């Protein structure tokens, strides 16, 4: 099963995953997603 979680910031997301992980039967692999504006800036940096 895969679950998508949105949080207001990285710290909140990580804290939530740590709380869920304490149960012991859940594994997580956090992946950072970028918004449109963030991705535009990243592409601009990559293309010079």
PABATOR-105146 format. One record per residue: residue in three letters; chain; residue number from 1; y, x, z of N, C-alpha, C, CB in turn. Coordinates in nm, 2 decimals. Each point is the difference from the previous one (the first is absolute). Glycine has a CB too. Layout:
<'ala' 'A' NUM <Y X Z> <Y X Z> <Y X Z> <Y X Z>>;
...
END
This chain:
<'unk' 'A' 1 <-0.12 0.08 0.00> <0.12 -0.08 0.00> <0.12 0.09 0.00> <-0.12 -0.19 0.12>>;
<'unk' 'A' 2 <0.22 0.15 -0.19> <0.13 0.07 -0.01> <0.11 -0.09 0.05> <-0.08 0.15 -0.19>>;
<'unk' 'A' 3 <0.17 -0.10 0.26> <0.11 -0.08 0.06> <0.13 0.07 -0.04> <-0.14 -0.09 0.19>>;
<'unk' 'A' 4 <0.24 0.02 -0.23> <0.13 0.05 -0.03> <0.09 -0.04 0.12> <-0.03 -0.01 -0.26>>;
<'unk' 'A' 5 <0.10 0.11 0.32> <0.09 -0.03 0.11> <0.14 0.04 -0.03> <-0.19 0.03 0.16>>;
<'unk' 'A' 6 <0.29 -0.11 -0.14> <0.14 0.04 -0.01> <0.06 0.01 0.14> <0.02 -0.12 -0.23>>;
<'unk' 'A' 7 <0.06 0.22 0.24> <0.07 0.02 0.13> <0.14 0.05 -0.03> <-0.22 0.06 0.12>>;
<'unk' 'A' 8 <0.31 -0.08 -0.02> <0.14 0.03 -0.03> <0.03 0.15 -0.01> <0.06 -0.20 0.13>>;
<'unk' 'A' 9 <-0.15 0.29 -0.08> <0.01 0.14 -0.01> <-0.13 0.07 0.02> <0.24 -0.02 0.08>>;
<'unk' 'A' 10 <-0.25 0.15 -0.11> <-0.12 0.07 0.01> <-0.06 0.01 0.14> <0.08 0.13 -0.20>>;
<'unk' 'A' 11 <0.02 -0.12 0.30> <-0.04 0.01 0.14> <-0.07 -0.12 0.05> <0.19 0.15 0.04>>;
<'unk' 'A' 12 <-0.14 -0.27 -0.08> <-0.06 -0.12 0.04> <-0.14 -0.02 -0.07> <0.23 -0.10 0.03>>;
<'unk' 'A' 13 <-0.24 0.14 -0.15> <-0.13 -0.01 -0.07> <-0.10 0.09 0.06> <0.12 -0.05 -0.21>>;
<'unk' 'A' 14 <-0.08 0.17 0.25> <-0.10 0.09 0.06> <-0.04 -0.04 0.14> <0.11 0.18 -0.13>>;
<'unk' 'A' 15 <-0.01 -0.23 0.21> <-0.03 -0.06 0.13> <-0.10 -0.11 -0.01> <0.22 0.07 0.08>>;
<'unk' 'A' 16 <-0.20 -0.16 -0.18> <-0.09 -0.11 -0.02> <-0.14 0.05 -0.03> <0.19 -0.15 -0.07>>;
<'unk' 'A' 17 <-0.20 0.24 -0.02> <-0.13 0.06 -0.04> <-0.07 0.06 0.12> <0.08 0.03 -0.24>>;
<'unk' 'A' 18 <-0.01 0.04 0.32> <-0.06 0.07 0.12> <-0.05 -0.11 0.10> <0.16 0.20 -0.03>>;
<'unk' 'A' 19 <-0.09 -0.31 0.04> <-0.04 -0.10 0.09> <-0.13 -0.07 -0.05> <0.23 -0.04 0.07>>;
<'unk' 'A' 20 <-0.23 0.02 -0.20> <-0.12 -0.07 -0.06> <-0.12 0.10 0.01> <0.15 -0.14 -0.16>>;
<'unk' 'A' 21 <-0.12 0.27 0.13> <-0.11 0.10 0.00> <-0.06 0.02 0.14> <0.12 0.11 -0.18>>;
<'unk' 'A' 22 <-0.05 -0.14 0.29> <-0.06 0.01 0.13> <-0.12 -0.09 0.02> <0.22 0.06 0.09>>;
<'unk' 'A' 23 <-0.23 -0.16 -0.17> <-0.11 -0.10 0.02> <-0.13 0.08 -0.03> <0.14 -0.20 -0.07>>;
<'unk' 'A' 24 <-0.14 0.29 -0.03> <-0.11 0.08 -0.03> <-0.08 -0.04 -0.12> <-0.01 0.05 0.24>>;
<'unk' 'A' 25 <0.03 -0.16 -0.29> <-0.08 -0.05 -0.12> <0.08 -0.01 -0.12> <-0.15 -0.12 0.15>>;
<'unk' 'A' 26 <0.27 0.18 -0.15> <0.09 -0.01 -0.12> <0.04 0.14 -0.04> <0.09 -0.22 0.08>>;
<'unk' 'A' 27 <-0.09 0.25 -0.20> <0.05 0.13 -0.05> <0.11 -0.03 -0.10> <-0.23 0.11 0.02>>;
<'unk' 'A' 28 <0.33 -0.02 -0.02> <0.12 -0.02 -0.08> <0.03 0.12 -0.08> <0.09 -0.17 0.16>>;
<'unk' 'A' 29 <-0.03 0.15 -0.28> <0.05 0.11 -0.08> <0.14 -0.05 -0.04> <-0.23 0.08 -0.09>>;
<'unk' 'A' 30 <0.33 -0.04 0.16> <0.14 -0.05 -0.03> <0.05 0.07 -0.13> <0.04 -0.04 0.24>>;
<'unk' 'A' 31 <0.02 -0.04 -0.32> <0.06 0.05 -0.13> <0.14 -0.05 0.00> <-0.23 0.00 -0.12>>;
<'unk' 'A' 32 <0.32 0.09 0.08> <0.14 -0.04 0.00> <0.03 -0.06 -0.14> <0.06 0.19 0.16>>;
<'unk' 'A' 33 <0.01 -0.30 -0.16> <0.04 -0.07 -0.12> <0.16 0.02 -0.01> <-0.19 -0.17 0.01>>;
<'unk' 'A' 34 <0.24 0.18 -0.13> <0.14 0.02 -0.02> <0.06 -0.12 -0.07> <-0.04 0.24 -0.02>>;
<'unk' 'A' 35 <0.16 -0.28 0.07> <0.07 -0.11 -0.06> <0.06 0.04 -0.14> <0.05 -0.09 0.23>>;
<'unk' 'A' 36 <0.00 0.00 -0.30> <0.05 0.02 -0.13> <0.12 0.11 0.00> <-0.06 -0.23 -0.07>>;
<'unk' 'A' 37 <0.15 0.21 0.16> <0.11 0.10 0.01> <-0.05 0.14 0.04> <0.16 -0.19 0.06>>;
<'unk' 'A' 38 <-0.25 0.19 0.03> <-0.06 0.13 0.04> <-0.07 0.07 -0.12> <-0.02 -0.08 0.24>>;
<'unk' 'A' 39 <-0.05 0.00 -0.31> <-0.08 0.06 -0.11> <0.10 0.04 -0.11> <-0.19 -0.14 0.05>>;
<'unk' 'A' 40 <0.30 0.07 -0.08> <0.10 0.04 -0.09> <0.06 0.14 0.04> <0.05 -0.24 -0.05>>;
<'unk' 'A' 41 <-0.02 0.26 0.18> <0.05 0.13 0.04> <-0.11 0.11 -0.02> <0.15 -0.12 0.17>>;
<'unk' 'A' 42 <-0.27 0.09 -0.14> <-0.11 0.10 -0.01> <-0.01 0.04 -0.14> <-0.12 -0.10 0.19>>;
<'unk' 'A' 43 <0.12 0.00 -0.28> <-0.02 0.03 -0.15> <0.12 0.09 -0.05> <-0.13 -0.22 -0.03>>;
<'unk' 'A' 44 <0.25 0.18 0.08> <0.12 0.08 -0.04> <-0.01 0.14 0.05> <0.14 -0.20 0.01>>;
<'unk' 'A' 45 <-0.19 0.23 0.11> <-0.02 0.14 0.05> <-0.11 0.07 -0.09> <0.07 -0.07 0.23>>;
<'unk' 'A' 46 <-0.17 0.00 -0.26> <-0.11 0.06 -0.07> <0.03 0.04 -0.15> <-0.16 -0.13 0.15>>;
<'unk' 'A' 47 <0.25 0.05 -0.21> <0.04 0.02 -0.14> <0.12 0.09 -0.01> <-0.10 -0.22 -0.06>>;
<'unk' 'A' 48 <0.17 0.25 0.17> <0.11 0.09 0.00> <0.12 -0.07 -0.04> <-0.14 0.19 -0.04>>;
END
